[in-house]
Amino acid sequence: MSAAKEFGDVTASVADDHVATAEIRRPPDNFFDAALIGSLADAYEWLDQAGARAIVLCSQGKHFCAGADFTGRSGASRTGADGGAIELYDQAIRLFEARLPVVAAVQGAAVGGGLGLACTADFRVASSQARFSANFARLGLHHGFGLTVTLPAIVGQQRAFDMLFTGRRVTGEEAFLIGLADTLSDAPDVRSAASERAQAIAASAPLAVRAIRGTMRAGLADRVRQATRTELAEQQRLWPTADFAEGVRATAERRPPRFVGR
């Protein structure tokens, strides 16, 4: 029998085929904060107890996730020098500690921390209109959300350098070519392609899948925990700089930033 439950702005459900859905509901951009990531981790834990064997991570609205809202345009609380990032990363570690395989369905933008969120999943299914960006340097900021660990493991060290140094947009097609997306879907609803992959996982022996995943991801949460400490320290160092202030202004005003190196 299918079941569903709400965790803040996250809705979780599990179907009779043991495929679960965890949907973020902050459209259209799905900006996150520590509370949202904590709700997602709570949903993962509940789905594990509810008999799910694989999770489709998806978002309501135009974009998968635009990360943290530094500009304030969304009206949501900012994650920044107020210390919110400490709690955010503590909650993010819980996503890496979750026991079920996760397939992320990425439509629209996965930007900044949204890219980091997508990289917590075991697989990423992208629409042809998707775009990925590690835009931190374009904000005058160090990257976060454990991308130090996850991004090179997925796309390789050199491609990770390219994405992190330039902050450029990677299209869904390029993401598929470089391995950032495991599947490229032209379907109107990218979730259907993500569900197909999750169904294939759920059809395997659940104890075996869990054991294999545990071996393959052994130590990942600990590596991410250590990486986020370093990432946060660098972010805290850069938050007071003129370049970060300019990066935020330029993003809000939709213009190229003019960095001065201080």
C-alpha positions in Angstrom: 0.0 0.0 0.0 1.4 3.4 -0.9 2.0 6.0 1.8 2.8 9.7 1.9 3.9 12.2 4.5 4.9 15.9 4.6 8.1 17.2 6.1 8.0 21.0 6.0 8.4 21.9 2.3 9.2 18.3 1.3 6.6 15.8 0.4 7.6 12.1 0.6 5.7 9.1 -0.8 6.4 5.5 -1.5 4.5 3.4 -4.1 3.7 -0.3 -4.1 6.7 -1.0 -6.3 9.0 0.3 -3.5 10.0 3.4 -5.5 9.8 6.5 -3.4 9.5 10.2 -4.3 10.9 13.1 -2.2 9.7 16.3 -3.7 11.0 19.8 -2.8 8.1 22.3 -2.9 9.5 25.9 -3.0 8.8 26.7 -6.6 9.9 28.2 -8.9 13.6 28.2 -7.9 13.5 25.9 -4.8 16.1 27.9 -2.9 17.1 26.0 0.2 18.1 26.7 3.8 19.1 24.5 6.7 15.4 23.8 7.5 14.7 22.5 4.0 17.8 20.2 3.9 16.8 18.9 7.3 13.3 18.2 6.1 14.7 16.3 3.1 16.9 14.2 5.4 13.9 13.5 7.6 12.0 12.4 4.5 14.8 10.0 3.5 14.8 8.4 6.9 11.0 8.0 6.9 11.1 6.5 3.4 13.7 4.0 4.5 11.4 2.9 7.4 8.3 2.9 5.1 9.7 0.2 2.9 11.2 2.2 0.0 14.1 0.7 -2.0 15.0 3.7 -4.1 14.2 7.4 -4.0 13.5 9.8 -6.8 14.6 13.3 -5.6 12.7 16.0 -7.5 11.4 19.5 -7.2 8.2 21.3 -8.0 8.3 24.2 -10.5 10.7 25.4 -13.2 14.0 24.6 -11.6 15.5 21.7 -9.6 17.3 24.0 -7.2 19.0 27.4 -7.4 20.9 26.8 -4.2 21.0 29.4 -1.4 19.4 32.8 -2.0 22.2 35.3 -1.4 20.3 38.1 -3.2 17.2 38.0 -1.1 15.0 38.1 -4.2 13.0 35.0 -3.0 12.1 36.5 0.3 13.5 33.5 2.0 16.1 33.6 4.8 19.6 34.0 3.6 22.4 31.5 4.3 25.5 33.6 4.9 27.6 35.2 7.6 24.8 34.8 10.1 26.0 31.2 10.7 23.1 29.5 9.0 25.6 27.7 6.8 26.9 25.7 9.8 23.5 24.2 10.4 23.0 23.8 6.7 26.1 21.6 6.3 25.3 19.6 9.4 22.0 18.7 7.8 23.6 18.1 4.4 25.8 15.4 6.0 22.6 13.5 6.8 21.8 13.2 3.1 25.2 11.4 2.6 24.4 9.2 5.6 21.0 8.1 4.2 20.9 4.4 3.3 18.7 4.3 0.2 19.9 4.9 -3.4 18.8 8.2 -4.8 18.1 9.3 -8.4 17.8 13.1 -8.9 15.5 14.3 -11.6 16.9 17.6 -12.7 14.8 20.1 -14.7 15.9 23.7 -15.3 18.7 24.9 -13.1 20.9 23.1 -10.6 23.0 26.0 -9.6 25.5 26.5 -6.8 24.3 24.6 -3.7 21.7 23.2 -6.0 24.4 21.4 -8.0 25.8 20.2 -4.6 22.4 18.8 -3.8 22.2 17.0 -7.1 25.6 15.5 -6.5 24.5 14.0 -3.2 22.4 11.5 -5.3 23.7 8.3 -6.7 22.4 9.2 -10.2 21.3 12.3 -12.0 18.7 12.3 -14.8 18.6 15.6 -16.6 16.2 17.1 -19.1 17.6 18.5 -22.3 16.8 22.0 -21.0 18.6 21.5 -17.7 21.7 23.5 -16.8 24.3 22.9 -14.2 26.5 25.6 -12.7 29.1 25.8 -9.9 28.7 29.6 -9.9 30.4 30.3 -6.6 33.5 32.1 -8.1 31.1 34.3 -10.1 29.7 35.4 -6.7 33.2 35.9 -5.2 32.7 32.9 -2.9 34.3 29.5 -2.3 32.2 26.5 -3.3 30.4 24.4 -0.6 27.9 21.5 0.0 30.8 19.0 -0.2 31.5 19.7 -3.9 35.2 19.4 -3.1 34.6 15.6 -2.7 31.6 14.9 -5.0 32.2 16.9 -8.2 35.7 15.5 -9.0 34.5 12.0 -8.3 31.7 12.4 -10.8 33.3 14.4 -13.6 37.0 14.1 -12.9 39.5 16.6 -11.5 40.1 18.8 -14.6 36.4 19.2 -15.4 35.7 20.0 -11.8 38.4 22.7 -12.0 36.8 24.1 -15.1 33.4 24.3 -13.6 34.5 25.7 -10.3 37.0 28.3 -11.6 34.7 29.6 -14.4 31.3 29.1 -12.9 30.0 28.6 -16.4 26.8 26.9 -17.4 26.8 23.3 -18.4 23.9 22.3 -20.6 22.0 19.0 -20.1 23.6 17.6 -23.2 27.2 18.5 -22.0 26.4 17.2 -18.6 25.5 13.8 -20.1 28.7 13.8 -22.2 30.9 14.5 -19.2 29.1 12.1 -16.8 27.5 14.7 -14.6 24.1 13.4 -15.8 23.7 9.7 -16.2 20.6 10.0 -18.4 19.5 12.7 -20.8 15.7 12.8 -21.2 13.6 14.7 -23.7 10.4 13.7 -21.9 8.2 16.5 -20.8 8.4 15.2 -17.3 12.0 14.2 -16.5 10.7 12.4 -13.4 9.4 9.5 -15.6 13.0 8.8 -16.8 14.3 9.1 -13.2 11.5 6.7 -12.0 12.5 4.1 -14.6 16.0 4.1 -13.2 14.7 3.9 -9.7 12.4 1.0 -10.6 15.4 -0.9 -12.1 17.2 -0.5 -8.7 14.1 -1.4 -6.7 13.7 -4.6 -8.7 17.1 -5.9 -7.4 17.5 -7.7 -4.1 17.2 -4.9 -1.5 19.7 -6.4 1.0 22.3 -6.8 -1.8 21.8 -3.3 -3.1 22.2 -1.8 0.3 25.3 -3.8 0.9 26.8 -2.8 -2.4 26.0 0.8 -1.9 27.5 0.7 1.6 30.7 -0.6 0.3 30.9 1.7 -2.7 30.1 4.8 -0.6 32.1 3.8 2.5 33.6 6.8 4.2 31.9 9.3 1.8 29.9 11.1 4.6 33.1 11.4 6.7 35.0 12.9 3.7 32.2 15.3 3.0 32.1 16.3 6.7 35.7 17.2 6.6 35.5 19.0 3.3 32.5 21.1 4.4 34.5 22.3 7.4 37.2 23.6 5.1 34.7 24.9 2.6 32.8 26.8 5.3 36.0 28.3 6.7 36.9 29.7 3.2 33.4 31.0 2.8 33.5 32.7 6.1 36.8 34.3 5.1 35.3 35.6 1.8 31.9 36.7 3.0 33.2 40.2 4.2 35.1 40.9 1.0 34.2 43.6 -1.6 34.2 40.9 -4.3 31.5 38.9 -2.6 29.4 42.0 -2.1 29.9 42.9 -5.8 29.1 39.3 -6.9 25.8 39.4 -5.0 24.9 42.9 -6.4 25.8 41.9 -10.0 23.6 38.7 -9.7 20.7 40.7 -8.3 21.1 43.3 -11.1 21.6 40.6 -13.8 24.9 42.1 -15.0 28.5 40.9 -15.2 30.4 41.4 -12.0 33.4 43.8 -11.7 35.8 42.1 -9.2 38.7 44.1 -7.7 40.5 41.3 -5.7 39.7 42.5 -2.2 
